[in-house]
Amino acid sequence: MKKLITVSSSIAMLVSTCVFADMRIGGYGSIIAGKTLGTVDDPLNPGQTRDEILTADFYDVGQYKNDITFKAESIFAVQATMDLAENFSATAQLVAKGVDDFEPEFDWYYVTYKPTDNLTLMAGRRNIPMYYFSEFSEVGYAYPWMRPPANLYWWQVTQFNGVHAMYDFELGDYSNTITVFYGNEYSDDNVEMLYYNKLYGGSARTVNEFWTDIAGMNWNISGDNFDLRFVYFQNDRDRETIQQDGSIDPYTPFSQTFIGLGGNISLDKFTLLFDWNFVDYDDDVGTEFPTYLLSLVYNWEDYQPYISYSKADHERTKVPTEDLEEHYMLGIGLRYNFLPTAAFKIQYDKFVDQGDKAGGWAYHGDSRTITMGVDFVF
């Protein structure tokens, strides 16, 4: 494999398949081990130290600490697609994650109908197409790094139940796909929000996160040496923090808007990958989250050394404040495609927390992490 694997269509295009009658079966997986490399001043407990911690998977709180672990990011998935009629199919995906003790769960299930060669309609459960890599963010084989940078792909909701409509067309020499989508997500027992409640000394029994009226569009355009995607969506947000006695903490719902531009550009033996995003809340303080990723990959036969830099910030415009949550992540690594369907990776990450310690916004803490593992598809 000489070229970087980058895909912006559905996950079904990322895996090879076996065909049994009218059913196609494929899958993917990653076996990854890693650890952090030292201790750090505890940002929430002055005068104390703790292990460095890297949250590699915010949604499921998959973390690396000083003891080596295989659980934070290892994953196995099987996807089956059955043809129900001409141009009509059903897809289901079963996933088992190390962070969940490899308990299998159906995380995708949807039906697909193609009334024409250019139009595709889907209904069911899939990932919200917010970032460039969102729809295949767990398929490690699909990108050069160990993972998309965790300080960008950090939302407590990543999937939703809804509908998609995709239209493909040619514009000059360029291939285009426009997708519109709508749906809702009621995330009961949200793992990430409960983790942060306890991190700040809370004692909640459970936290439920609600994203409703998720409505937006993507425009994907690609040519001989580039692939770009623009995304826009908005939704309403609400939360229930339920205490041990059954009482519910007060919470003020708000709406958010998400804008992003991501893609890859091939430059002879180099590939430039990028993702820029801006999230805006209509809350009382005018919360904003500007984030971006830049990554350069060198493609040399079956080897792909790379470097990536990602930055995330948290600002308030109605109460002008810039010293809130802020951090950057520098990653250096190597991918080796030792089989047509498998790749070995090793990566070093330096996470620098620049948040306001006095205000409790530097809750991540600095970390240095080494991870290595194998990604594969079948």
Helices and strands as residue ranges (DSSP letters): G 11-13, E 18-20, E 23-36, E 39-41, E 49-51, E 54-57, E 62-64, E 75-85, E 88-97, G 98-100, E 105-113, E 119-127, G 134-136, G 140-142, E 159-171, E 174-187, H 191-199, E 206-222, E 226-242, E 254-267, E 270-281, E 287-298, E 303-313, E 315-316, E 326-339, E 342-353, E 367-377
